[in-house]
């Protein structure tokens, strides 16, 4: 069996620094490598309709909410694990495209809600079908047992590394809030 790139890197570190244990790279390095490969494999349907991943996250969060497909910016922020500033930028772009609207909250006249337009519902429904089909195709090489084990292990790792917490209020890089989220 050919040695993969990560195994090669670990071997080099074992040779050069035998006093260190580079084995975490076998997991973390592969997760990072997979994240990049998955992003590249899953992005094309969104790009084809001129949407970024973050914009699709807004559409998906609203659609998952059920009718009337509305949330406040704060609720979107919590569901997408990004700052409200990032939500606002994404929503502004989607309003321009006619996929979402912003209106006064019926519950609080001072508040605003973001809602899917009919065009937003239609596009989101089309994209989620393609997105889930792409994800299923990427996992086709795993048996049901392997998938279950991987789901469990990834959930355990996620709890250990990033326990559920509210998104950071201010993380700036180059004047824009740093955030990443997926549907």
C-alpha positions as CSV (number, residue, x, y, z in Angstrom):
1,X,0.0,0.0,0.0
2,X,1.3,3.4,-0.9
3,X,2.1,5.8,1.9
4,X,-0.1,8.8,2.0
5,X,1.2,12.3,2.4
6,X,0.3,12.6,6.1
7,X,2.0,9.3,7.0
8,X,5.1,10.5,5.1
9,X,5.2,13.7,7.1
10,X,4.8,11.8,10.4
11,X,7.6,9.5,9.3
12,X,9.8,12.5,8.6
13,X,9.1,14.0,12.1
14,X,9.8,10.7,13.7
15,X,13.2,10.6,11.9
16,X,14.1,14.2,12.6
17,X,12.7,14.5,16.1
18,X,12.4,11.1,17.7
19,X,11.9,12.8,21.0
20,X,8.4,14.0,19.8
21,X,5.2,12.1,19.2
22,X,3.9,13.3,15.8
23,X,1.0,10.8,15.8
24,X,-1.7,13.5,16.3
25,X,-0.9,14.6,12.7
26,X,-2.4,11.3,11.6
27,X,-5.8,12.5,12.7
28,X,-5.6,16.3,12.7
29,X,-3.7,16.5,9.5
30,X,-6.1,14.2,7.8
31,X,-9.1,16.1,9.1
32,X,-7.6,19.4,7.7
33,X,-6.8,17.7,4.4
34,X,-10.3,16.3,4.2
35,X,-11.9,19.6,5.1
36,X,-10.2,21.2,2.1
37,X,-11.1,18.4,-0.2
38,X,-14.7,18.3,1.0
39,X,-15.0,22.1,0.5
40,X,-13.7,21.8,-3.0
41,X,-16.1,18.9,-3.8
42,X,-19.2,20.5,-2.3
43,X,-18.8,24.2,-3.4
44,X,-19.6,23.9,-7.2
45,X,-23.4,23.8,-6.9
46,X,-23.4,26.9,-4.8
47,X,-20.9,28.7,-7.1
48,X,-22.9,27.7,-10.1
49,X,-25.7,29.9,-8.8
50,X,-23.3,32.6,-7.6
51,X,-23.7,31.8,-3.9
52,X,-21.0,31.4,-1.3
53,X,-21.1,28.7,1.3
54,X,-22.0,31.2,3.9
55,X,-24.9,32.5,1.9
56,X,-26.2,29.0,1.5
57,X,-25.9,28.6,5.2
58,X,-28.3,31.4,5.7
59,X,-30.8,30.0,3.2
60,X,-30.5,26.5,4.7
61,X,-31.0,27.8,8.3
62,X,-34.1,29.6,7.3
63,X,-35.5,26.7,5.3
64,X,-34.9,24.2,8.1
65,X,-36.9,26.4,10.5
66,X,-40.1,25.6,8.6
67,X,-42.8,28.0,7.6
68,X,-42.8,31.0,7.7
69,X,-39.0,30.6,7.2
70,X,-38.0,33.5,9.4
71,X,-35.4,34.1,12.1
72,X,-33.8,37.1,13.7
73,X,-30.1,37.9,13.0
74,X,-29.3,36.7,16.5
75,X,-31.1,33.4,15.9
76,X,-29.3,32.9,12.6
77,X,-26.0,33.7,14.3
78,X,-26.6,30.9,16.8
79,X,-27.7,28.4,14.3
80,X,-24.8,29.1,11.9
81,X,-22.2,29.6,14.7
82,X,-21.0,32.9,13.2
83,X,-21.1,36.5,14.4
84,X,-24.2,38.7,13.8
85,X,-21.9,40.9,11.7
86,X,-21.2,38.0,9.4
87,X,-25.0,37.2,9.3
88,X,-25.7,40.8,8.3
89,X,-23.3,40.8,5.4
90,X,-24.6,37.6,4.1
91,X,-28.3,38.7,4.5
92,X,-27.5,42.0,2.7
93,X,-26.1,40.0,-0.3
94,X,-29.1,37.7,-0.3
95,X,-31.6,40.6,-0.2
96,X,-29.9,42.1,-3.2
97,X,-30.5,38.7,-5.0
98,X,-34.2,38.6,-4.0
99,X,-33.7,35.4,-2.0
100,X,-34.5,36.8,1.5
101,X,-36.2,39.8,2.9
102,X,-35.8,41.7,6.1
103,X,-38.9,43.0,7.9
104,X,-40.1,44.4,11.2
105,X,-40.8,41.7,13.8
106,X,-44.5,41.2,14.7
107,X,-43.4,40.3,18.2
108,X,-41.2,43.4,18.8
109,X,-41.5,46.5,16.6
110,X,-37.9,47.3,17.3
111,X,-36.6,44.0,16.1
112,X,-36.1,42.7,12.5
113,X,-36.6,39.3,11.1
114,X,-35.1,37.7,8.0
115,X,-37.2,35.5,5.9
116,X,-37.0,33.4,2.7
117,X,-38.7,34.7,-0.3
118,X,-40.5,32.3,-2.6
119,X,-37.5,32.4,-4.9
120,X,-35.3,31.6,-1.9
121,X,-37.4,28.6,-0.9
122,X,-37.3,27.2,-4.4
123,X,-33.5,27.7,-4.8
124,X,-32.8,26.3,-1.3
125,X,-34.9,23.2,-2.0
126,X,-33.0,22.6,-5.3
127,X,-29.6,23.1,-3.8
128,X,-30.2,21.0,-0.7
129,X,-31.1,18.0,-2.9
130,X,-27.9,18.4,-4.9
131,X,-25.9,19.1,-1.8
132,X,-27.1,16.0,0.1
133,X,-26.6,13.8,-3.1
134,X,-23.0,15.1,-3.3
135,X,-22.4,14.3,0.4
136,X,-23.9,10.8,-0.1
137,X,-21.6,10.2,-3.1
138,X,-18.6,11.2,-1.2
139,X,-19.4,8.7,1.6
140,X,-20.3,5.9,-0.8
141,X,-17.0,4.1,-0.1
142,X,-17.8,3.6,3.6
143,X,-19.8,0.7,4.9
144,X,-22.8,1.4,7.2
145,X,-20.7,0.1,10.1
146,X,-17.8,2.4,9.1
147,X,-20.2,5.4,8.7
148,X,-21.7,4.8,12.2
149,X,-18.3,4.5,13.8
150,X,-17.0,7.6,12.0
151,X,-20.1,9.6,13.1
152,X,-19.6,8.5,16.7
153,X,-15.9,9.3,16.7
154,X,-16.3,12.7,15.0
155,X,-19.0,13.6,17.5
156,X,-16.8,12.6,20.4
157,X,-13.9,14.6,18.9
158,X,-16.1,17.6,18.3
159,X,-17.3,17.6,21.9
160,X,-13.7,17.4,23.1
161,X,-12.3,20.1,20.8
162,X,-15.2,22.5,20.4
163,X,-17.9,22.2,23.0
164,X,-21.1,24.1,22.1
165,X,-20.7,27.7,22.9
166,X,-22.0,31.0,21.5
167,X,-20.0,32.4,18.6
168,X,-17.3,34.9,19.4
169,X,-18.5,38.5,19.6
170,X,-15.5,40.1,18.0
171,X,-12.8,38.2,16.0
172,X,-11.5,40.6,13.3
173,X,-9.1,39.9,10.5
174,X,-8.6,42.6,7.9
175,X,-11.7,44.5,9.0
176,X,-14.1,41.6,8.5
177,X,-15.5,39.2,11.1
178,X,-13.9,35.8,10.9
179,X,-16.4,33.0,10.8
180,X,-17.1,29.7,9.1
181,X,-20.2,27.6,9.2
182,X,-21.9,24.8,7.2
183,X,-25.5,23.6,6.8
